[in-house]
Amino acid sequence: MLPTLALLFMQTEMSAKQPSYFAVVLVGTLVAGGIGWLIAAVLGFARARAFGASARWFSMAAVCLLIYHIQFLLLGFLAVLGAQQNDFDSVLSFGAFLNVFVVLGAICSIMGFVRLTNPR
């Protein structure tokens, strides 16, 4: 499997036709997701005093996913700059850590579910 992946990434030429709606959908969903996670984080921290530690953990998960959205946008800007300068080393260095905040958000969500204390 690894040799196949290496051959896939070693291709020098690849073409694809971008759909006309691609940029609108990509930017729209990133903006909507970022706003949604921002609202979730603000509401969660505002209600954490009333609902306890679980709400605080879920709020921290929302903050992690908000940072992920910001990081994704920064990766796009770095890719544009890398394409202009024909240097993708910084893009790959930054992109290697793209999913770190998704993992941290998952850990925070797990802790939030562990801290739920009042089953109904």
Contact map, one row per residue, 1 for C-alpha under 8 A:
111110000000000000000000000000000000000000000000000000000000000000000000000000000000000000000000000000000000000000000000
111111000000000000000000000000000000000000000000000000000000000000000000000000000000000000000000000000000000000000000000
111111100000000000000000000000000000000000000000000000000000000000000000000000000000000000000000000000000000000000000000
111111110000000000000000000000000000000000000000000000000000000000000000000000000000000000000000000000000000000000000000
111111111000000000000000000000000000000000000000000000000000000000000000000000000000000000000000000000000000000000000000
011111111100000000000000000000000000000000000000000000000000000000000000000000000000000000000000000000000000000000000000
001111111110000000000000000000000000000000000000000000000000000000000000000000000000000000000000000000000000000000000000
000111111110000000000000000000000000000000000000000000000000000000000000000000000000000000000000000000000000000000000000
000011111110000000000000000000000000000000000000000000000000000000000000000000000000000000000000000000000000000000000000
000001111111000000000000000000000000000000000000000000000000000000000000000000000000000000000000000000000000000000000000
000000111111110000000000000000000000000000000000000000000000000000000000000000000000000000000000000000000000000000000000
000000000111110000000000000000000000000000000000000000000000000000000000000000000000000000000000000000000000000000000000
000000000011111000000000000000000000000000000000000000000000000000000000000000000000000000000000000000000000000000000000
000000000011111100000000000000000000000000000000000000000000000000000000000000000000000000000000000000000000000000000000
000000000000111110000000000000000000000000000000000000000000000000000000000000000000000000000000000000000000000000000000
000000000000011111000000000000000000000000000000000000000000000000000000000000000000000000000000000000000000000000000000
000000000000001111100000000000000000000000000000000000000000000000000000000000000000000000000000000000000000000000000000
000000000000000111110100000000000000000000000000000000000000000000000000000000000000000000000000000000000000000000000000
000000000000000011111100000000000000000000000000000000000000000000000000000000000000000000000000000000000000000000000000
000000000000000001111110000000000000000000000000000000000000000000000000000000000000000000000000000000000000000000000000
000000000000000000111111100000000000000000000000000000000000000000000000000000000000000000000000000000000000000000000000
000000000000000001111111110000000000000000000000000000000000000000000000000000000000000000000000000000000000000000000000
000000000000000000011111111000000000000000000000000000000000000000000000000000000000000000000000000000000000000000000000
000000000000000000001111111100000000000000000000000000000000000000000000000000000000000000000000000000000000000000000000
000000000000000000001111111110000000000000000000000000000000000000000000000000000000000000000000000000000000000000000000
000000000000000000000111111111000000000000000000000000000000000000000000000000000000000000000000000000000000000000000000
000000000000000000000011111111100000000000000000000000000000000000000000000000000000000000000000000000000000000000000000
000000000000000000000001111111110000000000000000000000000000000000000000000000000000000000000000000000000000000000000000
000000000000000000000000111111111000000000000000000000000000000000000000000000000000000000000000000000000000000000000000
000000000000000000000000011111111100000000000000000000000000000000001000000000000000000000000000000000000000000000000000
000000000000000000000000001111111110000000000000000000000000000000000000000000000000000000000000000000000000000000000000
000000000000000000000000000111111111000000000000000000000000000000000000000000000000000000000000000000000000000000000000
000000000000000000000000000011111111100000000000000000000000000001001000000000000000000000000000000000000000000000000000
000000000000000000000000000001111111110000000000000000000000000011001100000000000000000000000000000000000000000000000000
000000000000000000000000000000111111111000000000000000000000000000000000000000000000000000000000000000000000000000000000
000000000000000000000000000000011111111100000000000000000000000000000000000000000000000000000000000000000000000000000000
000000000000000000000000000000001111111110000000000000000000011011000000000000000000000000000000000000000000000000000000
000000000000000000000000000000000111111111000000000000000000011001000000000000000000000000000000000000000000000000000000
000000000000000000000000000000000011111111100000000000000000000000000000000000000000000000000000000000000000000000000000
000000000000000000000000000000000001111111110000000000000010010000000000000000000000000000000000000000000000000000000000
000000000000000000000000000000000000111111111000000000000111111000000000000000000000000000000000000000000000000000000000
000000000000000000000000000000000000011111111100000000000010000000000000000000000000000000000000000000000000000000000000
000000000000000000000000000000000000001111111110000000000010000000000000000000000000000000000000000000000000000000000000
000000000000000000000000000000000000000111111111000000110110000000000000000000000000000000000000000000000000000000000000
000000000000000000000000000000000000000011111111100000110010000000000000000000000000000000000000000000000000000000000000
000000000000000000000000000000000000000001111111100000000000000000000000000000000000000000000000000000000000000000000000
000000000000000000000000000000000000000000111111111000100000000000000000000000000000000000000000000000000000000000000000
000000000000000000000000000000000000000000011111111111110000000000000000000000000000000000000000000000000000000000000000
000000000000000000000000000000000000000000001111111100000000000000000000000000000000000000000000000000000000000000000000
000000000000000000000000000000000000000000000011111100000000000000000000000000000000000000000000000000000000000000000000
000000000000000000000000000000000000000000000011111111100000000000000000000000000000000000000000000000000000000000000000
000000000000000000000000000000000000000000000001111111110000000000000000000000000000000000000000000000000000000000000000
000000000000000000000000000000000000000000000001001111111000000000000000000000000000000000000000000000000000000100110000
000000000000000000000000000000000000000000000001001111111100000000000000000000000000000000000000000000000000001111110000
000000000000000000000000000000000000000000011011001111111110000000000000000000000000000000000000000000000000000100000000
000000000000000000000000000000000000000000011001000111111111000000000000000000000000000000000000000000000000000100000000
000000000000000000000000000000000000000000000000000011111111100000000000000000000000000000000000000000000001101100000000
000000000000000000000000000000000000000010010000000001111111110000000000000000000000000000000000000000000001100100000000
000000000000000000000000000000000000000111111000000000111111111000000000000000000000000000000000000000000000000000000000
000000000000000000000000000000000000000010000000000000011111111100000000000000000000000000000000000000001001000000000000
000000000000000000000000000000000000000010000000000000001111111110000000000000000000000000000000000000011111100000000000
000000000000000000000000000000000000110110000000000000000111111111000000000000000000000000000000000000001000000000000000
000000000000000000000000000000000000110010000000000000000011111111100000000000000000000000000000000000001000000000000000
000000000000000000000000000000000000000000000000000000000001111111110000000000000000000000000000000011011000000000000000
000000000000000000000000000000000100100000000000000000000000111111111000000000000000000000000000000011001000000000000000
000000000000000000000000000000001100110000000000000000000000011111111100000000000000000000000000000000000000000000000000
000000000000000000000000000000000000000000000000000000000000001111111110000000000000000000000000000010000000000000000000
000000000000000000000000000000000000000000000000000000000000000111111111000000000000000000000000011011000000000000000000
000000000000000000000000000001001100000000000000000000000000000011111111100000000000000000000000000000000000000000000000
000000000000000000000000000000000100000000000000000000000000000001111111110000000000000000000000000000000000000000000000
000000000000000000000000000000000000000000000000000000000000000000111111111000000000000000000000010000000000000000000000
000000000000000000000000000000000000000000000000000000000000000000011111111100000000000000000000010000000000000000000000
000000000000000000000000000000000000000000000000000000000000000000001111111110000000000000000000000000000000000000000000
000000000000000000000000000000000000000000000000000000000000000000000111111111000000000000000000000000000000000000000000
000000000000000000000000000000000000000000000000000000000000000000000011111111100000000000100110000000000000000000000000
000000000000000000000000000000000000000000000000000000000000000000000001111111110000000000000000000000000000000000000000
000000000000000000000000000000000000000000000000000000000000000000000000111111111000000000000000000000000000000000000000
000000000000000000000000000000000000000000000000000000000000000000000000011111111100000001100000000000000000000000000000
000000000000000000000000000000000000000000000000000000000000000000000000001111111110000100100000000000000000000000000000
000000000000000000000000000000000000000000000000000000000000000000000000000111111111000000000000000000000000000000000000
000000000000000000000000000000000000000000000000000000000000000000000000000011111111100000000000000000000000000000000000
000000000000000000000000000000000000000000000000000000000000000000000000000001111111111111100000000000000000000000000000
000000000000000000000000000000000000000000000000000000000000000000000000000000111111111100000000000000000000000000000000
000000000000000000000000000000000000000000000000000000000000000000000000000000011111111000000000000000000000000000000000
000000000000000000000000000000000000000000000000000000000000000000000000000000001111111000000000000000000000000000000000
000000000000000000000000000000000000000000000000000000000000000000000000000000000111111100000000000000000000000000000000
000000000000000000000000000000000000000000000000000000000000000000000000000000000111111111000000000000000000000000000000
000000000000000000000000000000000000000000000000000000000000000000000000000000100110011111110000000000000000000000000000
000000000000000000000000000000000000000000000000000000000000000000000000000000000100001111111000000000000000000000000000
000000000000000000000000000000000000000000000000000000000000000000000000000001000100001111111100000000000000000000000000
000000000000000000000000000000000000000000000000000000000000000000000000001001100100000111111110000000000000000000000000
000000000000000000000000000000000000000000000000000000000000000000000000000000000000000111111111000000000000000000000000
000000000000000000000000000000000000000000000000000000000000000000000000000000000000000011111111100000000000000000000000
000000000000000000000000000000000000000000000000000000000000000000000000001000000000000001111111110000000000000000000000
000000000000000000000000000000000000000000000000000000000000000000000000001000000000000000111111110000000000000000000000
000000000000000000000000000000000000000000000000000000000000000000000000000000000000000000011111111000000000000000000000
000000000000000000000000000000000000000000000000000000000000000000000000000000000000000000001111111100000000000000000000
000000000000000000000000000000000000000000000000000000000000000000010011000000000000000000000111111110000000000000000000
000000000000000000000000000000000000000000000000000000000000000000010000000000000000000000000001111111100000000000000000
000000000000000000000000000000000000000000000000000000000000000000000000000000000000000000000000111111110000000000000000
000000000000000000000000000000000000000000000000000000000000000110110000000000000000000000000000011111111000000000000000
000000000000000000000000000000000000000000000000000000000000000110010000000000000000000000000000001111111100000000000000
000000000000000000000000000000000000000000000000000000000000000000000000000000000000000000000000001111111110000000000000
000000000000000000000000000000000000000000000000000000000000100100000000000000000000000000000000000111111111000000000000
000000000000000000000000000000000000000000000000000000000001111110000000000000000000000000000000000011111111100000000000
000000000000000000000000000000000000000000000000000000000000100000000000000000000000000000000000000001111111110000000000
000000000000000000000000000000000000000000000000000000000000100000000000000000000000000000000000000000111111111000000000
000000000000000000000000000000000000000000000000000000001101100000000000000000000000000000000000000000011111111100000000
000000000000000000000000000000000000000000000000000000001100100000000000000000000000000000000000000000001111111110000000
000000000000000000000000000000000000000000000000000000000000000000000000000000000000000000000000000000000111111111000000
000000000000000000000000000000000000000000000000000001001000000000000000000000000000000000000000000000000011111111100000
000000000000000000000000000000000000000000000000000011111100000000000000000000000000000000000000000000000001111111110000
000000000000000000000000000000000000000000000000000001000000000000000000000000000000000000000000000000000000111111110000
000000000000000000000000000000000000000000000000000001000000000000000000000000000000000000000000000000000000011111111000
000000000000000000000000000000000000000000000000000011000000000000000000000000000000000000000000000000000000001111111000
000000000000000000000000000000000000000000000000000011000000000000000000000000000000000000000000000000000000000111111110
000000000000000000000000000000000000000000000000000000000000000000000000000000000000000000000000000000000000000001111110
000000000000000000000000000000000000000000000000000000000000000000000000000000000000000000000000000000000000000000011111
000000000000000000000000000000000000000000000000000000000000000000000000000000000000000000000000000000000000000000011111
000000000000000000000000000000000000000000000000000000000000000000000000000000000000000000000000000000000000000000000111
